[in-house]
Amino acid sequence: MQRNKSDKTKKQLKLLLVDFDGVLSNGRFYHLPDQTRKEIGKAASEIIFSRENTDLVDGWMRGEYHFRDVHDEVERQAGIDARLLDRILEESIEHMPLNPSLLRFVATLRSQGVVVSLFTNNMDIFDVISVRQHRLREHFDYIYSSSLHGQLKLENEVLLQKAAGEAGAPLNTVVLVDDSLQSFARATGYGVATFLYNQYEASQLAFETWLERGYTW
């Protein structure tokens, strides 16, 4: 990036943390174009992500449950074939789009020396399917998922400090881009500047403008 006199008032950006759901992708688990399986997936999704199953989903994102365990529970509750749900979930990941504007910006930042890492509350299926399917290790320096680390990403500072430490970045040189108000509040509480990316691709220009006004790299 071209530096000028105004850069003296800017912070140094060393690490950008990128959320997955709602930022890098707006795809949805269990969503398929095929109408019959789309309806089955929708019914399962409504059960899994209901308020009554909040603890189940949180446990899934902490790596306490395998996706097959979750589907077995849906089969017990609603009679939907669990192994069919396995296949629907895996195929839905193949249909998830990635945010092209954000990926281009990530590539630019990395080419100029900024470490860019995925930082996501996610499930085992993300670790075993999404990362490979979408070649995420080619786009990001590190990937931190809650399921692999046994805790939600911002329930304390542990995962944040791990990401910053492995990037060699003090927290005042770290930025998080996330679509969650809860993540925004927690990250800023830990001293990490956060941009609320709440309109998917439509947020990209505002994000780049915000980052370039406040940071140099």
Secondary structure in CASP SS format (residue, H / E / C, confidence):
PFRMAT SS
TARGET T0000
AUTHOR 0000-0000-0000
METHOD secondary structure of the structure
MODEL  1
M C 1.00
Q C 1.00
R C 1.00
N C 1.00
K H 1.00
S H 1.00
D H 1.00
K H 1.00
T H 1.00
K C 1.00
K E 1.00
Q E 1.00
L C 1.00
K C 1.00
L E 1.00
L E 1.00
L E 1.00
V E 1.00
D C 1.00
F C 1.00
D E 1.00
G C 1.00
V C 1.00
L C 1.00
S E 1.00
N C 1.00
G C 1.00
R C 1.00
F C 1.00
Y C 1.00
H C 1.00
L C 1.00
P C 1.00
D C 1.00
Q H 1.00
T H 1.00
R H 1.00
K H 1.00
E H 1.00
I H 1.00
G H 1.00
K H 1.00
A H 1.00
A H 1.00
S H 1.00
E H 1.00
I H 1.00
I H 1.00
F C 1.00
S C 1.00
R H 1.00
E H 1.00
N H 1.00
T H 1.00
D H 1.00
L H 1.00
V H 1.00
D H 1.00
G H 1.00
W H 1.00
M H 1.00
R C 1.00
G C 1.00
E C 1.00
Y C 1.00
H C 1.00
F H 1.00
R H 1.00
D H 1.00
V H 1.00
H H 1.00
D H 1.00
E H 1.00
V H 1.00
E H 1.00
R H 1.00
Q H 1.00
A H 1.00
G C 1.00
I C 1.00
D C 1.00
A H 1.00
R H 1.00
L H 1.00
L H 1.00
D H 1.00
R H 1.00
I H 1.00
L H 1.00
E H 1.00
E H 1.00
S H 1.00
I H 1.00
E H 1.00
H C 1.00
M C 1.00
P C 1.00
L C 1.00
N C 1.00
P H 1.00
S H 1.00
L H 1.00
L H 1.00
R H 1.00
F H 1.00
V H 1.00
A H 1.00
T H 1.00
L H 1.00
R H 1.00
S H 1.00
Q C 1.00
G C 1.00
V C 1.00
V E 1.00
V E 1.00
S E 1.00
L E 1.00
F E 1.00
T E 1.00
N C 1.00
N C 1.00
M C 1.00
D H 1.00
I H 1.00
F H 1.00
D H 1.00
V H 1.00
I H 1.00
S H 1.00
V H 1.00
R H 1.00
Q H 1.00
H C 1.00
R C 1.00
L H 1.00
R H 1.00
E H 1.00
H H 1.00
F C 1.00
D C 1.00
Y E 1.00
I E 1.00
Y E 1.00
S E 1.00
S H 1.00
S H 1.00
L H 1.00
H H 1.00
G C 1.00
Q C 1.00
L C 1.00
K C 1.00
L C 1.00
E C 1.00
N C 1.00
E C 1.00
V H 1.00
L H 1.00
L H 1.00
Q H 1.00
K H 1.00
A H 1.00
A H 1.00
G H 1.00
E H 1.00
A H 1.00
G C 1.00
A C 1.00
P C 1.00
L H 1.00
N H 1.00
T H 1.00
V E 1.00
V E 1.00
L E 1.00
V E 1.00
D E 1.00
D C 1.00
S C 1.00
L H 1.00
Q H 1.00
S H 1.00
F H 1.00
A H 1.00
R H 1.00
A H 1.00
T H 1.00
G H 1.00
Y C 1.00
G C 1.00
V C 1.00
A E 1.00
T E 1.00
F E 1.00
L E 1.00
Y C 1.00
N C 1.00
Q C 1.00
Y H 1.00
E H 1.00
A H 1.00
S H 1.00
Q H 1.00
L H 1.00
A H 1.00
F H 1.00
E H 1.00
T H 1.00
W H 1.00
L H 1.00
E H 1.00
R H 1.00
G H 1.00
Y E 1.00
T E 1.00
W C 1.00
END
